[in-house]
Amino acid sequence: MDVNEPKYQKMLTELIELCKKNLPKTDAVLLTKSFNMSFEAHKNDLRASGDPYFLHPYEVALIIAREIPLDHISVIAALLHDVVEDTEFNLDIIKKEFGSEVAEIVDGVTKISGLFSGLEITQAENYRKLLLSMVKDVRVILVKFADRLHNMRTLDFVPPVKQRRIATETLEIYAPFANRFGLGRVKWELEDLAFKYLNKPAYEDLAKKIKSKRKEREALIAKFMSPVEAKLKEYKLDFEMGGRPKHIYSIYKKMLNQNTTFEFIYDLLAIRIILESNDQNDCYYVLGVTNQLYKPIGDRFKDYISIPKKNNYQSIHNTVFGPEGKLFEVQIRTRKMHEIAERGVAAHWKYKEHLHNNDSELEDWVNWVRDIFENASKNEATKEILASFKLNLYQDEIYVFTPNGDLKRLPLNSTPVDFAFEVHSNVGHHCIGAKVNGKIVPLDTRLNSGDQVDIITSKNQHPNRSWLQFVQTHKAKSNIRKYISREEEKILEAGKEIWEKKLKKYKLSFNHEDVNKLARKLKFDNLSQFYKAIVQNTLNLDELLNPPEEHESKQSNELQFESFAEIARTSSGDLLVEGEHKGIEYMYAKCCSPIPGDPIIGYITIGEGIKVHRKDCKNLLNMIKHGEHKLVPVNWPQDAGKYFVAGINISGEDKPGLLNEISNSITTYKNTNIKSVNISSNDSVFSGTITVYVSDLDHLNRLIERLKKSIGIYSVKRFVVGP
Ligand code: MN
């Protein structure tokens, strides 16, 4: 095969001529280039018929140029539409050679080809939406129509099983679609071809009958028209008149729907007269003309001009006895009425397909597309029009298949988890993984329209809080949330039970607020986490509630203190040690040596005034336990004006000059004075205590931070100075 052979050059010339004739603009150079690439890419392949494969894309391009003439980009895409799928040429090459528009259309056609294979088509409307959701440029669908039309024309060569499948798909999905796109001729040809393969005997029977009557019929129509034409021209009316063709599949459908015979349907001859006039009175004038020429049947007359149909359809329908006593259905309307009638096809289709009423979006869009078609074929198709071929319908939802071929509609960015809950809440609850188009993927994978999804479940799997980060559907979200709160409820109950048993054991009583405080102290975000820790045994209640003397838990002391302090506060009111109660004698408890900044509490002694303790003082706790308490809240004065003793525990690497370094570090900070040092070393590690004079807690903490930064220091901590 050589593209320079005269027969291929002739084919190319024919295509270019056709484009020049039908399209607003034709780039012969680019067309030639795509012709050559398609030829080159397919040159070793044959079709099922035995023809060179190249003939297929070529014919598809011809169909576009002849029957769906929109622009030359569509024609180029048609020539290349099977290149990516079947040959070693890839999208990058197409993009480089022909631009991103052509590449996108080819990519779109490739993606939707074979989309429905192996599936039983039971939800035709969903399938059509699936198709739309995958298509971003309307020309993808046009090329697909043309591709399908040529495949249908050459369907004889594929095995019968495949014939039936493709024919069903064509009848259920592509033909109604073509109709909505205003491609009436493509629609009826697709229907008739599909019908031929789905019901061959009926098709052949009807085809034979029509053929035997065609000439007779054409002659009758001509006979009817000529006197009418003469009269209308006499009155200088501009009009278009013709017989309305009837197609095999539509006759068959009418026979079924009206339960009648071929003869009854087919003997009814149909004439349409479209007036190039804005005056609807002209229609009545034409009615008068036909009624003068042919005798009308009174009860078949309908005036939809005076009383339009609900969908705004306007026309006069009249039935007359024409030549040879045959019945003729005559439709009379203006051009404007005709255009509205054509648009109304979408509404008829909608009714027939039992669509939902809220689908007006689709209808609007289809009408818009039809507008573009009409403008593109009538006027110059401008770049602006072509640029607006981007679809944005159904782009916010996706359509995915179950393993059985059922379609599920999901919001954009949905994941296998969303899909699983869509299938059944049980599937959602136990989904552990997913296969998308046969490959195992993570649960947070984003699904795409056309994906086939198979969910893997496990009895031991349960919804996970992290799923909430990626699921999209309300169904999935609410199911997961419900599960989590049910689980938390369970944990809460179990945790509470253990907690209360322990309280009983240690003869303690906590009110709700105390438990909350404790949970916060222990750095839990909320109570349920606290209870969860109890259930999971990561929180040791015995240690917390009954601390051994030497390893006392500071937190629990503090908590109990706070709770008792609260009782005291409500009974005694606020008391500032330095303030309005100046006269009250007080002193700092030696057991805990509080310094300004420490949370403190006053302990009223007999004869010694108030002793100020740190709130977490172990001694004080013991005293309260023995019931000899009387607590009052105390606050630090604004400025205590003196120094307080504080202790520091320190350990680190033992090395020469270490003590000097530490004391330097302390004394150079705010002239801090050291009260005492008690350090011992053991195996090159030293540890010990240092007591210092500080003005407040801030002073102490900064000192500790400073020491921590010294080289060789392992740990620095405050410790409570005893008497
Ligand atoms: Mn193809």
Residues whose N, C-alpha, C, O or C-beta is under 5 A from the ligand:
A	BS01	MN	D82 D147
